[in-house]
Amino acid sequence: MHSFGYRANALLTFAITILAVMCAIASLSDNFTSPHPSSKVQVLNINWFRNKPDGDDEVSMTMNISADLQSLFTWNTKQVFVFLAAEYETPQNSLNQVSLWDGIIPAKEHAKFYIHTTNKYRFVDQGSNLRGRDFNMTLHWHVMPKTGKMFADKIVMTGFRLPQSYR
C-alpha cells in the first residue's frame, strides 16, 4: 500500500486546494458589494502662503475633513489607507498632486470621522504657480483585503482657490 509520506502529501495537497478555493470565493464575494462613501472638506484658513527663497510656493492651511467610509468595510477588509490630496494644473504639468493628510483606518468603527487639522505634509509647488490657482481636494482610499486584490478609488471635491498674493 501507500506509505505514511504519500498519505501525508495527499492530505496536505487536499487541504491547500480547499484553502485556495475558499480564498478565491472570499475575494470574489467583494465584487457583489457596492460601496457608497462620502466626504467633505472645508478650508477654514490659509495660515501662510509664501514664496520660499528657492522660488517655490508653499501653503499651510487649516481644514475640517469629514468622511463616512464605513461602506468600504466588508468581512474581507483588513484595513483602509486614506489620504487627502490637493490636485491642480500648471502650464508644465496637466496634473499635480500634493498629499496633505493621510491615515490608516483599521476597523469599520473608525471609518466615520471628523478631523480638524492643518496639512500634515507640506503643500509646496516647484515654482511660483500657486497664486490665484484653482485646485481640487481629492480623498483617495485603498482597501486592503484579507485575501484578494487591493481596491482603490477616490472622491473629488471642487471649488477651492488660493489667494492672489502671498501672506
C-alpha positions, 0 to 999 in steps of 0.5 A, a space after each residue: 500500500 501507500 506509505 505514511 509520506 504519500 498519505 501525508 502529501 495527499 492530505 496536505 495537497 487536499 487541504 491547500 486546494 480547499 484553502 485556495 478555493 475558499 480564498 478565491 470565493 472570499 475575494 470574489 464575494 467583494 465584487 457583489 458589494 457596492 460601496 457608497 462613501 462620502 466626504 467633505 472638506 472645508 478650508 477654514 484658513 490659509 495660515 501662510 502662503 509664501 514664496 520660499 527663497 528657492 522660488 517655490 510656493 508653499 501653503 499651510 492651511 487649516 481644514 475640517 475633513 469629514 468622511 463616512 467610509 464605513 461602506 468600504 468595510 466588508 468581512 474581507 477588509 483588513 484595513 483602509 489607507 486614506 489620504 487627502 490630496 490637493 490636485 491642480 494644473 500648471 502650464 508644465 504639468 496637466 496634473 499635480 498632486 500634493 498629499 496633505 493628510 493621510 491615515 490608516 483606518 483599521 476597523 469599520 468603527 473608525 471609518 466615520 470621522 471628523 478631523 480638524 487639522 492643518 496639512 500634515 505634509 507640506 503643500 509646496 509647488 516647484 515654482 511660483 504657480 500657486 497664486 490665484 490657482 484653482 485646485 481640487 481636494 481629492 480623498 483617495 482610499 485603498 482597501 486592503 483585503 484579507 485575501 484578494 486584490 487591493 481596491 482603490 478609488 477616490 472622491 473629488 471635491 471642487 471649488 477651492 482657490 488660493 489667494 492672489 498674493 502671498 501672506 
